Amino acid sequence: MPPNDPSVTLADLLEAGIDLICRCRRCAHEGGVPTGAVAARLGPATPVGNVAGSGVLFCRACGRKEVSVRPDWRGDGG
């Protein structure tokens, strides 16, 4: 699975045991999110690139929904 492949889905990450890292575009707070929790809300076929704009995730520090999302390719949960 190439790191920048736009066709990577949540199902691909689930299969590989990789979670997501979210970063707030407002306050720069960053944290890990279990891929399974996001896939349960959006569906496993959702491309990772569509998660940020879905409105499902928000910053725990400031409450904003303006987040960027990327796979945690390190695979160690952050």
Buried (B, 14 or more C-beta within 10 A) or exposed (E): EEEEEEEBBBBBBBEEEBBBBBBBEEEEBBBEBEBEEBBEEBEBEBBBBEBBEBEBBBBEEEEEBBBEBBBBEEEEEE
